[in-house]
């Protein structure tokens, strides 16, 4: 009995849907007018929104009010070398000036962060 009730229930729903579709089809004129008005409304909105976005171009003009003052030359920083002859063997003083040896704490921090990144990569690998 319950399957028969279910079947009747679904048949009633189908009938109601068909009735609604038929009433919409009978009211084609109403549907066409509403669709036309919606399309016209959308076109008007699009047309007016594009009209508001006009750009104004301002000419770029440069007016020199004061005399041009060139920078003083040569201007170089004492710690910056433009060029130098590189000897085949560096002196101990050059090595100390140009390079610094890393501290143990810094090396341990770098090693820890590298290990952490490697673990995250391996954990997420398939």
PLY file of the C-alpha trace (Angstrom):
ply
format ascii 1.0
element vertex 126
property float x
property float y
property float z
element edge 125
property int vertex1
property int vertex2
end_header
0.00 0.00 0.00
2.72 2.44 0.82
4.29 2.04 -2.63
0.91 2.77 -4.21
0.54 5.92 -2.10
4.03 7.02 -3.12
3.22 6.42 -6.78
0.03 8.47 -6.50
1.88 11.22 -4.65
4.49 11.52 -7.44
1.80 11.41 -10.09
0.00 14.27 -8.38
3.21 16.29 -8.30
3.73 15.62 -12.01
0.20 16.78 -12.76
0.69 19.99 -10.79
3.97 20.70 -12.63
2.29 20.10 -16.00
-0.55 22.45 -15.05
1.93 25.17 -14.10
3.90 24.71 -17.33
0.69 24.87 -19.38
-0.39 28.07 -17.64
3.01 29.62 -18.40
2.75 28.57 -22.03
-0.75 30.04 -22.23
0.64 33.26 -20.86
3.36 33.52 -23.50
2.45 37.09 -24.17
3.05 38.02 -20.52
6.33 36.06 -20.46
7.60 37.73 -23.64
6.79 41.22 -22.37
8.47 40.62 -19.01
11.57 39.18 -20.72
11.74 42.13 -23.09
11.46 44.62 -20.20
14.20 42.84 -18.24
16.54 42.92 -21.26
15.81 46.61 -21.88
16.40 47.40 -18.20
19.76 45.60 -18.21
20.84 47.40 -21.40
19.92 50.79 -19.93
21.88 50.07 -16.77
24.93 48.94 -18.74
24.72 51.96 -21.02
24.58 54.50 -18.17
27.29 52.85 -16.12
29.73 52.96 -19.05
28.95 56.63 -19.69
30.11 57.59 -16.19
33.58 56.10 -16.57
35.14 58.74 -18.78
38.82 59.47 -18.42
40.34 62.90 -18.46
43.82 63.21 -19.86
45.98 65.89 -18.32
48.94 66.95 -20.43
52.28 66.33 -18.76
54.28 69.52 -18.90
57.52 70.23 -17.13
58.22 73.80 -16.17
61.72 74.64 -15.00
61.39 77.39 -12.44
64.94 77.49 -11.09
68.37 77.01 -12.60
69.49 73.44 -13.04
72.13 72.46 -10.51
74.19 69.43 -11.57
75.45 67.11 -8.84
79.01 67.38 -7.65
81.33 64.92 -9.33
82.99 62.57 -8.67
80.86 61.34 -5.86
81.99 58.02 -4.48
81.66 56.21 -1.21
84.86 55.06 0.43
83.55 51.52 1.08
82.51 51.04 -2.56
85.11 50.12 -5.14
84.39 50.76 -8.79
87.13 48.43 -9.95
90.34 46.94 -8.65
92.93 44.50 -9.72
92.39 41.18 -8.07
95.57 39.48 -6.90
95.88 35.74 -7.22
96.31 35.45 -3.48
94.44 37.62 -1.03
95.97 39.03 2.07
94.60 38.24 5.49
93.43 41.84 5.89
91.39 41.69 2.65
89.72 38.48 3.78
88.78 40.01 7.11
87.47 43.18 5.44
85.38 41.46 2.76
84.20 38.27 4.49
82.97 37.38 7.94
82.88 33.93 9.42
79.41 32.79 10.53
78.69 32.39 14.22
77.71 29.01 15.65
74.32 30.24 16.88
73.44 31.58 13.46
74.47 28.31 11.79
72.32 26.33 14.22
69.30 28.56 13.52
69.76 28.12 9.78
70.12 24.37 10.17
66.96 24.21 12.30
64.90 26.22 9.82
66.19 24.14 6.88
65.35 20.90 8.69
61.87 22.23 9.44
61.26 23.10 5.76
62.49 19.66 4.66
60.18 17.93 7.15
57.20 19.96 5.89
58.03 19.08 2.30
58.42 15.38 3.07
55.24 15.33 5.16
53.20 16.78 2.29
54.79 14.65 -0.42
52.62 11.86 -1.83
0 1
1 2
2 3
3 4
4 5
5 6
6 7
7 8
8 9
9 10
10 11
11 12
12 13
13 14
14 15
15 16
16 17
17 18
18 19
19 20
20 21
21 22
22 23
23 24
24 25
25 26
26 27
27 28
28 29
29 30
30 31
31 32
32 33
33 34
34 35
35 36
36 37
37 38
38 39
39 40
40 41
41 42
42 43
43 44
44 45
45 46
46 47
47 48
48 49
49 50
50 51
51 52
52 53
53 54
54 55
55 56
56 57
57 58
58 59
59 60
60 61
61 62
62 63
63 64
64 65
65 66
66 67
67 68
68 69
69 70
70 71
71 72
72 73
73 74
74 75
75 76
76 77
77 78
78 79
79 80
80 81
81 82
82 83
83 84
84 85
85 86
86 87
87 88
88 89
89 90
90 91
91 92
92 93
93 94
94 95
95 96
96 97
97 98
98 99
99 100
100 101
101 102
102 103
103 104
104 105
105 106
106 107
107 108
108 109
109 110
110 111
111 112
112 113
113 114
114 115
115 116
116 117
117 118
118 119
119 120
120 121
121 122
122 123
123 124
124 125
